[in-house]
Amino acid sequence: MFKYYSLALFVIIMDQLTKWFIVKNMEVGDRIAIWDPWLGILSHRNRGAAWGMLQGQMWIFYLVTLIVVIAVIYYFHKEGKNKPLLGISLMILLGGAIGNFIDRVFRGEVVDFTDVFIPIINYDFPIFNVADAALTISVIMLIIALFKEDQNGKKKVEQ
């Protein structure tokens, strides 16, 4: 079980280290081109959710994060600890949720910095951070894990 929680801790540490680096070394609005025009590091702050929704509504984020953390830990102990893909996805989700929660509690805003532009369709993707990426990856992994579990359940019923 320690290895699962250490994965969540790893996500939190990577998230907070990258955000610390951005805050200490860049002014808000500064951009470093990595692979122009597709990828850059852009120092940005967000007081809301994805795509800037619910700006300044911190109490909602505190409440939702608390519910998510409790639910993830409960579900992990009930179902995930014996199912590696499910357990890993839940711990990545936990790390991402806590990473952004730390920002909201101690900074009053979330530090974002990954700037992706897709010139083929002229789309500037919302700026994100390690915690956001972890949340997205974990949801995809959860869908796959639950789909696999459903398929395994159907096979058992057929036998």
C-alpha positions in Angstrom: 0.0 0.0 0.0 2.9 2.3 0.7 4.0 2.2 -3.0 0.5 3.5 -4.0 0.6 6.4 -1.6 4.2 7.1 -2.6 2.9 7.6 -6.2 0.5 10.3 -5.0 3.3 11.9 -3.0 5.5 11.8 -6.1 2.9 13.7 -8.1 2.5 16.3 -5.3 6.2 16.8 -5.0 6.7 17.2 -8.8 3.7 19.5 -9.0 4.9 21.7 -6.2 8.6 21.8 -7.3 7.6 22.9 -10.9 5.3 25.5 -9.5 7.9 26.8 -7.1 10.4 27.0 -9.9 8.0 29.1 -12.0 7.1 31.4 -9.1 10.8 32.0 -8.2 12.1 32.4 -11.7 9.4 34.0 -13.8 7.1 37.0 -13.6 3.4 36.4 -14.4 3.1 36.6 -18.2 6.7 35.7 -18.9 7.0 33.0 -21.6 9.9 30.7 -22.5 9.6 29.1 -26.0 10.3 25.4 -25.9 9.1 24.4 -29.4 7.5 27.4 -31.0 4.7 27.9 -31.6 3.5 24.6 -30.2 4.9 24.4 -26.7 6.1 26.9 -24.2 6.4 27.7 -20.5 4.1 30.6 -19.6 3.8 31.9 -16.0 0.1 32.2 -15.3 -2.2 32.2 -12.3 -5.7 30.9 -12.1 -8.2 31.6 -9.3 -10.8 29.3 -10.8 -11.1 25.9 -12.4 -10.2 24.7 -15.9 -10.7 27.2 -18.6 -11.1 29.9 -15.9 -14.5 28.8 -14.7 -15.7 29.8 -11.2 -13.1 32.5 -10.8 -12.6 33.4 -7.1 -15.0 30.8 -5.8 -12.4 29.1 -3.5 -14.9 27.7 -1.0 -16.3 25.5 -3.8 -12.8 24.1 -4.6 -12.1 23.5 -0.9 -15.3 21.5 -0.5 -15.0 19.6 -3.8 -11.3 18.7 -3.1 -12.2 17.5 0.4 -15.0 15.3 -1.0 -12.7 14.0 -3.8 -9.9 13.1 -1.4 -12.2 11.3 1.0 -13.9 9.4 -1.9 -10.6 8.5 -3.6 -9.0 7.1 -0.4 -12.2 5.2 0.5 -12.5 3.7 -3.0 -8.8 2.9 -3.1 -9.1 0.9 0.2 -12.4 -0.7 -0.9 -11.5 -1.6 -4.5 -8.2 -0.2 -5.7 -5.5 -1.7 -3.5 -5.9 -5.1 -5.1 -6.3 -3.9 -8.7 -3.0 -2.3 -9.9 -4.4 -0.1 -12.7 -7.3 1.1 -10.6 -5.0 1.8 -7.6 -2.4 3.6 -9.7 -5.0 5.8 -11.3 -6.7 6.7 -8.0 -3.3 7.7 -6.5 -2.4 9.9 -9.5 -5.9 11.5 -9.1 -5.2 12.0 -5.4 -1.8 13.6 -6.0 -3.3 15.9 -8.6 -6.2 17.0 -6.4 -3.9 17.7 -3.5 -1.3 19.5 -5.6 -3.8 22.1 -6.8 -5.4 22.2 -3.3 -2.0 23.2 -1.8 -1.9 26.1 -4.2 -5.4 27.3 -3.4 -4.8 27.1 0.4 -1.3 28.7 0.4 -1.3 31.0 -2.6 -5.0 31.8 -3.1 -4.6 30.8 -6.7 -3.2 27.9 -8.9 0.1 28.3 -10.7 -0.2 27.2 -14.3 2.7 27.2 -16.8 2.4 24.6 -19.6 1.3 26.5 -22.8 0.3 24.4 -25.8 -0.8 25.7 -29.1 -2.1 23.6 -32.0 -1.5 25.7 -35.1 -3.2 23.2 -37.5 -6.6 24.1 -35.9 -5.5 27.4 -34.5 -6.3 26.4 -30.9 -4.5 27.7 -27.8 -5.1 25.0 -25.2 -5.7 26.3 -21.6 -2.5 26.7 -19.7 -2.0 23.8 -17.2 0.4 22.3 -14.6 1.6 18.9 -13.4 -1.5 18.5 -11.1 -3.9 19.2 -14.0 -2.0 16.8 -16.2 -2.2 14.1 -13.5 -5.9 14.7 -13.1 -6.5 14.3 -16.8 -4.3 11.2 -17.1 -5.9 9.6 -14.0 -9.4 10.1 -15.4 -8.4 8.4 -18.6 -6.7 5.6 -16.7 -9.9 5.2 -14.5 -12.0 4.9 -17.5 -9.7 2.2 -18.9 -9.6 0.4 -15.5 -13.3 0.4 -15.1 -13.9 -0.7 -18.7 -11.4 -3.6 -18.1 -13.2 -4.5 -14.9 -16.6 -4.5 -16.7 -15.2 -6.7 -19.4 -13.7 -9.1 -16.8 -17.1 -9.2 -15.0 -18.9 -10.1 -18.3 -16.4 -12.9 -19.0 -17.0 -14.4 -15.5 -20.8 -14.2 -16.0 -20.5 -16.0 -19.4 -18.5 -18.9 -17.8 
